[in-house]
Amino acid sequence: MHRRLIVPSALAASLLLAVPASASGGTVGAPGIGDPYYPASGNGGYDVSHYDLRLKYQPATDLLEGTATILATTTQELSRFNLDFGLDVSEVRVNGKKAGHVKNGEQELEITPAAPLPKGKAVSVVVRYAGKPSEVKINGWTSWVRTPDGAVAAQEPESAAWWFPSNDHPLDKATYDISVSVPDGTQAISNGTLQSRSSKLGWTRFDWRSSKPQATYLTTLAVGKFDITTDTTSDGLPVVNAYSKDLGANAGAARASIERSAEVAEWLTEVFGPYPFDALGGYSPNVTSGFALETQTRPFYSPKQFANGANVSVVVHELAHQWYGDSVSLKGWKDIWINEGFARYSQWLWSEKEGEGTARELADYTYAQHPADDPFWTVKPGDPGPDDQFDTAVYDRGALALQALREELGDETFFALLKGWPAEHAYGNASVNDFVSYAERVSGKPLVALFDAWLFRPTRPEALGAAGAHALRAAGKPARPASWTKIEATNSVHDHR
């Protein structure tokens, strides 16, 4: 949940103006994928299908050496194209031939192949590079965090540019093979399944594979000394959880929470349908940050989230993202409600299951906390703007929208929607408008007014459900549900700054 805002709206506007006219057509791939919230993110002209990363990392010096092989297909004729990347590059080859390369700005690696690439052509790009990721600043910061015994790459909306070259936007998802060599006695944790582990001359190599499409920001790497627990689910999925050996007083609470991942995922299959990936787990490294992130198959948890004891609610939130955010990813960052509204509502449903307050009781209480003049209601979850993309209102007002939908449709249709959506859009991308259209089609009801009231108007809706059939009014003071404190505690991890 979570995130650090990278490009404020003023800077976003300046970046849009900075995109050269030649990038919009012809044979030069655009330096951005076209997201107005983050104009510098992603690139145009090609679609990646697979990343093969072969890395070597030395924790003592923070030196990362890598060879990235990127398999892609051109979507236009290309005489030049970009990758998002911040480290120093020594060589680039396109289809086996040396290619020209130059760094433009903080994150644009411009590549000129030996000959123009025709549209629709399969392309392999090999990039050799090295550097110290924690010293590389893009927009004034780094997503690569050093720990006492290693480092971690986990951030949203961008983290890849500090450790591998990519088309860094959720619209271009791909599969991954990530092979990492680290000093003996140190482990490398990443997404998916561990394919092999081998040691030679003081170094141990870990080979991880993600077999389903994965967004770049959901790709993670953690190097350090971990206690690792392994198991399998009742369906045979491998479960890998990892904990830094030096979590201190938070260690017990972190384990008590994350070790319930398989149980939570099993329950979520009843709500959202079959688990979409081939691995499960989570990890908690020794970092000073306070956020969590739904890194695919293996969510990242800052130990601070467990400073007040175990909190399974945050595990519910991050695992719900495996369906809503990871398998079905947003088309543009303005569609963040597709991720966060559903993940927050899953926490309300878990509370309902645990007998700690129904979703309706949590909706009543949430609504009552925010009078009509509260700035909370000025944030529009359906298109919050880059400055408010991870505002608490996106989560709580976003969940209120789902409760309004539930009361409008009834449980049978509502829960059919929750299962049908990730099945229909599995491993793809979708927008808020796509969900509105889907809900209307499946329910057979006009729902635009309901979603407009809860997601797009900068005012407090007067009732739960635009038609007013089910009133949600702050008459009196609703009792605080027992789960409220644990759910509210996860609000503090929305900010990545």
C-alpha positions in Angstrom: 0.0 0.0 0.0 1.9 2.7 0.2 3.9 4.7 -2.1 6.3 7.5 -2.7 5.3 10.1 -5.2 8.0 10.6 -7.8 6.8 13.3 -10.2 4.7 16.1 -8.7 2.1 17.5 -11.1 4.2 20.6 -11.9 7.2 18.5 -12.9 4.9 16.2 -14.8 3.7 19.1 -16.9 7.3 20.2 -17.6 8.3 16.7 -18.7 5.3 16.5 -21.1 6.5 19.7 -22.7 10.1 18.3 -22.9 9.1 15.3 -25.0 10.4 16.0 -28.5 8.0 16.1 -31.4 9.9 13.4 -33.2 9.1 11.0 -30.3 5.4 10.9 -31.3 5.9 9.1 -34.6 8.4 8.1 -37.3 11.2 5.7 -36.4 12.2 7.0 -33.0 10.6 5.3 -30.0 9.0 7.7 -27.6 10.9 8.3 -24.3 7.7 7.8 -22.3 4.8 5.3 -22.6 2.2 8.1 -22.4 1.1 8.2 -18.8 0.2 11.8 -17.8 1.0 11.1 -14.2 4.6 10.0 -15.0 5.6 11.2 -18.4 9.1 9.8 -18.2 8.0 6.3 -17.3 8.2 3.6 -19.8 9.0 3.9 -23.5 7.3 3.6 -26.9 8.0 1.5 -29.9 8.3 -2.0 -28.5 6.7 -4.5 -26.2 8.8 -6.7 -23.8 8.0 -10.4 -23.4 10.8 -11.5 -21.1 13.7 -10.2 -19.0 16.7 -12.4 -18.2 18.9 -10.8 -15.6 22.2 -12.2 -14.6 23.6 -10.2 -11.6 26.5 -10.2 -9.1 26.2 -8.0 -6.0 28.8 -7.2 -3.3 27.0 -5.9 -0.1 30.2 -4.5 1.3 30.7 -2.1 -1.5 27.2 -1.9 -3.0 28.7 -2.8 -6.4 26.1 -4.4 -8.7 27.3 -5.9 -12.0 24.7 -7.2 -14.5 23.9 -8.5 -17.9 20.3 -8.0 -18.9 18.9 -9.8 -21.9 15.6 -8.3 -23.0 13.2 -10.1 -25.5 10.8 -7.8 -27.2 8.7 -7.2 -30.3 8.7 -3.8 -32.1 5.4 -2.1 -32.4 6.7 0.4 -35.0 9.8 0.8 -37.2 12.7 1.8 -34.9 15.9 3.5 -35.8 16.3 4.3 -32.1 14.6 3.4 -28.8 14.9 3.9 -25.1 15.2 1.9 -22.0 14.7 3.3 -18.5 17.9 2.9 -16.6 20.2 4.8 -14.3 23.5 2.8 -13.9 26.6 3.0 -16.2 26.4 0.9 -19.3 29.5 -0.6 -21.0 27.9 -2.3 -24.0 24.6 -2.8 -25.8 23.9 -5.4 -28.4 20.7 -5.6 -30.5 20.1 -8.9 -32.2 23.7 -9.8 -31.5 25.3 -6.7 -33.1 26.9 -3.9 -31.2 24.5 -0.9 -30.9 25.2 2.7 -30.1 24.0 3.9 -26.7 24.0 7.2 -24.8 22.5 8.4 -21.5 20.0 11.2 -21.9 19.0 12.8 -18.6 18.7 10.7 -15.4 17.0 7.6 -16.7 16.8 7.5 -20.5 19.2 5.0 -22.1 18.9 5.8 -25.8 19.9 2.8 -28.1 20.7 3.0 -31.8 20.8 -0.4 -33.5 23.2 -1.1 -36.3 20.3 -1.0 -38.7 16.7 0.2 -38.3 14.3 -2.5 -36.9 11.1 -3.1 -38.9 7.7 -3.1 -37.3 6.6 -6.4 -35.8 10.1 -7.9 -35.5 11.3 -10.0 -32.6 14.3 -8.3 -31.0 16.9 -9.3 -28.4 18.7 -6.5 -26.5 21.7 -7.3 -24.3 22.9 -4.6 -21.9 26.0 -4.9 -19.8 26.3 -2.6 -16.8 27.7 -1.9 -13.4 27.4 0.7 -10.6 26.4 1.4 -7.1 22.6 1.7 -7.1 22.3 3.6 -3.8 24.4 6.4 -5.3 22.2 6.8 -8.4 19.6 9.6 -8.0 16.6 9.8 -10.3 14.3 12.8 -9.5 16.4 13.3 -6.5 16.1 9.9 -4.8 17.0 6.2 -5.1 14.7 3.2 -4.6 17.7 1.0 -3.8 18.1 0.8 0.0 21.2 -0.6 1.7 20.7 -2.7 4.8 23.3 -3.8 7.4 24.0 -7.0 5.4 22.8 -6.2 1.9 20.2 -4.2 0.0 16.6 -4.1 -1.1 14.8 -3.0 -4.3 11.1 -2.5 -3.6 9.3 0.7 -4.4 6.2 2.1 -6.2 5.6 3.4 -8.8 9.2 2.9 -9.9 12.1 0.8 -8.7 13.6 -1.1 -11.7 15.7 1.8 -13.2 18.2 1.4 -10.3 19.0 -2.2 -10.9 18.0 -3.4 -14.4 17.1 -1.7 -17.7 13.4 -2.0 -18.7 10.3 -0.5 -20.2 9.3 0.7 -16.7 5.5 0.9 -16.7 2.8 -1.6 -15.7 1.4 -1.5 -19.3 4.4 -3.6 -20.5 4.4 -6.7 -18.3 6.8 -9.6 -18.9 8.1 -12.9 -17.5 11.4 -13.0 -15.6 14.5 -15.1 -15.0 16.6 -13.4 -12.2 19.9 -15.0 -11.4 21.9 -13.3 -8.6 25.4 -14.2 -7.3 26.2 -13.0 -3.7 28.9 -13.8 -1.2 28.6 -17.2 0.6 26.5 -16.9 3.7 24.3 -14.3 2.0 21.0 -15.0 0.3 19.2 -13.4 -2.6 15.4 -13.3 -2.5 13.3 -12.4 -5.6 9.9 -13.2 -7.1 8.5 -16.5 -8.2 10.0 -19.9 -7.7 13.6 -20.8 -6.8 14.9 -22.9 -9.8 18.4 -23.6 -8.5 21.1 -22.7 -6.0 24.8 -23.3 -6.5 28.1 -22.2 -4.9 31.6 -21.6 -6.4 34.7 -19.9 -5.2 33.1 -18.1 -2.3 29.9 -17.0 -4.2 26.4 -18.5 -4.1 24.1 -18.1 -7.1 20.3 -18.0 -6.7 18.1 -18.5 -9.8 14.5 -17.2 -9.5 11.8 -17.5 -12.2 8.5 -15.6 -12.6 6.5 -17.5 -15.1 3.5 -15.1 -15.3 3.5 -11.5 -16.7 4.8 -9.1 -14.1 5.1 -5.3 -14.0 8.5 -3.9 -13.5 7.7 -2.2 -10.2 6.4 -5.5 -8.8 9.8 -7.1 -9.5 11.9 -7.2 -6.3 15.4 -8.1 -5.1 16.6 -8.5 -1.5 20.1 -9.5 -0.6 21.1 -10.2 3.0 21.2 -12.8 5.7 17.7 -14.2 6.2 15.9 -16.8 8.2 13.9 -18.6 5.5 10.8 -20.8 6.0 9.5 -23.0 3.3 6.3 -25.0 2.9 3.6 -25.8 0.3 0.0 -24.9 0.3 -2.8 -27.5 0.2 -2.8 -27.0 -3.6 1.0 -27.7 -3.8 2.2 -24.1 -4.3 5.6 -23.4 -2.8 5.6 -20.9 0.1 8.8 -19.0 0.8 9.0 -16.4 3.6 12.2 -14.6 4.6 13.1 -12.5 7.6 16.3 -10.6 8.2 18.2 -12.1 11.1 18.4 -8.7 12.8 14.8 -7.5 13.0 15.1 -7.1 16.7 11.9 -6.7 18.8 9.7 -6.7 15.6 10.9 -10.2 14.6 8.2 -12.2 16.4 5.3 -10.0 15.3 6.6 -10.0 11.7 6.7 -13.8 11.7 3.3 -14.2 13.4 1.8 -12.1 10.6 3.6 -13.2 7.5 3.6 -16.9 8.4 -0.2 -16.7 7.9 0.2 -15.9 4.2 -0.9 -19.3 3.0 -4.0 -19.2 5.2 -4.9 -15.7 4.0 -4.4 -16.6 0.4 -6.6 -19.7 0.8 -9.4 -17.5 2.1 -8.9 -14.9 -0.7 -9.4 -17.7 -3.3 -13.0 -17.9 -1.9 -13.4 -14.2 -2.5 -11.5 -13.5 -5.7 -11.2 -17.0 -7.3 -8.1 -19.1 -7.9 -4.7 -17.8 -6.9 -3.2 -16.4 -10.1 0.5 -17.3 -9.6 2.7 -20.3 -9.0 4.4 -19.2 -5.7 3.5 -17.5 -2.5 5.2 -15.8 0.5 6.6 -12.6 1.8 9.7 -11.1 3.2 10.7 -8.6 5.9 14.2 -7.1 5.6 16.0 -4.9 8.1 15.0 -1.5 6.6 14.0 1.7 8.3 11.1 2.4 6.0 7.5 2.0 7.1 5.7 0.8 4.0 4.7 -2.5 2.4 4.5 -3.4 -1.3 2.7 -6.1 -3.2 5.8 -7.4 -5.1 4.4 -10.2 -7.1 4.2 -13.6 -5.3 6.4 -12.3 -2.5 5.2 -9.0 -0.9 7.7 -6.8 0.9 7.0 -5.8 4.5 8.9 -3.1 6.5 9.4 -4.4 10.0 8.0 -1.1 11.4 4.5 -2.3 10.4 4.8 -4.9 13.2 6.1 -2.5 15.9 2.8 -2.7 17.7 2.4 -6.4 17.4 1.2 -8.8 14.7 -1.0 -7.3 12.0 -2.5 -9.9 9.6 -4.6 -7.1 8.0 -1.6 -5.8 6.2 -0.9 -9.3 4.9 -4.5 -9.5 3.6 -4.0 -6.2 1.8 -0.8 -7.1 0.1 -2.0 -10.6 -0.9 -5.3 -9.2 -2.2 -3.1 -7.2 -4.6 -2.0 -10.4 -6.2 -5.4 -10.5 -7.9 -6.1 -6.7 -7.9 -3.0 -4.9 -9.0 -0.6 -7.7 -9.9 -2.6 -10.1 -12.1 -5.0 -7.4 -13.3 -2.7 -4.3 -13.4 -3.7 -0.7 -14.0 -3.5 0.8 -17.5 -2.3 4.1 -16.2 -1.5 5.4 -12.7 -4.7 7.4 -12.6 -6.4 3.9 -12.3 -4.9 3.3 -8.9 -8.4 2.6 -7.4 -8.2 -0.7 -9.4 -5.4 -1.6 -7.0 -6.1 0.1 -3.7 -9.8 0.3 -3.3 -10.1 -3.5 -3.6 -7.2 -4.2 -1.4 -8.6 -2.0 1.3 -12.0 -3.6 0.9 -10.4 -7.0 1.3 -9.3 -5.9 4.8 -12.9 -5.0 5.6 -14.0 -8.5 4.4 -11.3 -10.1 6.5 -12.7 -8.2 9.5 -16.1 -9.5 8.7 -14.8 -13.0 8.5 -13.0 -12.7 11.8 -16.0 -11.3 13.6 -14.3 -7.9 14.3 -16.7 -5.7 12.4 -18.6 -6.1 9.2 -17.8 -4.2 6.0 -20.9 -2.2 6.5 -19.9 -1.3 10.1 -16.5 -0.2 8.8 -18.1 1.8 6.1 -20.4 3.5 8.5 -17.5 4.3 10.8 -15.3 5.5 8.0 -18.0 7.8 6.6 -18.7 9.3 10.0 -15.0 10.3 10.5 -15.2 12.7 7.5 -17.7 15.5 7.6 -18.7 17.2 4.4 -16.0 19.9 4.7 -13.2 17.4 5.2 -10.6 17.6 2.5 -10.9 13.8 2.4 -13.8 14.2 0.0 -11.9 16.4 -2.4 -9.7 13.5 -3.5 -11.3 11.6 -6.4 -10.2 7.9 -6.2 -11.1 7.4 -9.8 -8.5 9.9 -11.0 -6.9 11.5 -7.9 -4.0 13.3 -9.7 -0.3 12.5 -9.1 -0.1 14.5 -5.9 -2.9 12.5 -4.2 -2.3 9.2 -5.9 -1.7 7.4 -2.6 -3.8 9.6 -0.3 -5.7 7.7 2.3 -9.0 8.7 0.6 -8.0 6.5 -2.4 -8.1 3.6 0.0 -11.0 4.4 2.3 -13.2 6.3 -0.1 -12.3 3.6 -2.7 -13.6 0.9 -0.3 -16.7 2.9 0.4 -17.4 2.8 -3.3 -17.3 -0.9 -3.2 -19.6 -1.1 -0.2 -22.0 1.2 -2.1 -21.8 -1.2 -5.0 -22.4 -4.2 -2.8 -25.6 -2.7 -1.3 -26.8 -1.7 -4.7 -26.4 -5.1 -6.3 -26.8 -7.5 -3.3 -24.2 -10.0 -2.2 -24.7 -12.7 -4.8 -24.0 -10.4 -7.8 -21.4 -8.3 -6.0 -19.2 -11.3 -5.0 -19.7 -12.8 -8.5 -18.2 -9.5 -9.8 -15.2 -9.8 -7.4 -14.4 -13.3 -8.8 -15.3 -12.6 -12.4 -13.2 -9.5 -12.9 -9.7 -11.1 -12.2 -10.7 -14.1 -14.3 -11.7 -11.9 -17.3 -8.6 -9.7 -17.1 -6.1 -12.2 -15.8 -2.4 -11.1 -16.5 -3.6 -8.0 -18.3 -4.3 -4.4 -17.7 -7.5 -2.5 -17.1 -8.9 0.9 -16.2 -11.5 2.2 -13.8 -13.8 2.8 -16.7 -13.3 -0.8 -17.7 -14.5 -2.0 -14.3 -17.6 0.3 -14.5 -18.5 -1.1 -17.9 -17.9 -4.7 -16.6 -20.1 -4.1 -13.5 -22.9 -2.8 -15.6 -22.7 -5.6 -18.1 -22.7 -8.4 -15.5 -25.3 -6.8 -13.2 -27.5 -5.5 -15.9 -27.9 -2.2 -14.0 -26.9 1.4 -14.8 -24.1 2.2 -12.4 -22.4 5.2 -13.8 -24.1 7.6 -11.4 -23.0 5.4 -8.4 -19.4 5.3 -9.4 -19.4 9.0 -10.4 -20.6 9.9 -6.9 -18.1 7.8 -5.0 -15.0 7.9 -7.3 -15.1 11.1 -9.4 -16.9 13.9 -7.6 -14.9 16.1 -5.1 -17.8 16.1 -2.6 -19.3 13.9 0.1 -22.0 11.6 -1.3 -25.2 11.9 0.7 -26.1 8.2 0.7 -24.6 4.8 0.1 -25.7 4.1 -3.4 -26.4 7.0 -5.8 -30.1 6.1 -6.1 -30.4 6.6 -2.3 -32.1 3.2 -1.8 -29.7 2.4 1.0 -28.7 5.4 3.2 -25.3 5.7 4.8 -25.6 8.7 7.0 -23.5 9.7 10.0 -26.5 9.8 12.3 -25.1 9.7 15.8 -21.7 8.2 16.2 -21.3 4.6 14.9 -19.4 2.3 17.2 -15.8 1.7 16.3 -15.3 -1.8 15.0 -12.7 -4.0 16.8 -10.6 -4.3 13.6 -10.4 -0.5 13.1 -7.1 0.0 14.9 -5.3 -2.7 12.9 -6.7 -1.4 9.6 -5.9 2.2 10.5 -2.3 1.2 11.4 -1.8 0.3 7.8 -2.6 3.9 6.7 0.8 4.9 8.0 2.5 2.8 5.3 0.9 4.7 2.4 3.8 7.2 2.2 7.1 6.1 0.7 8.9 9.3 1.4 
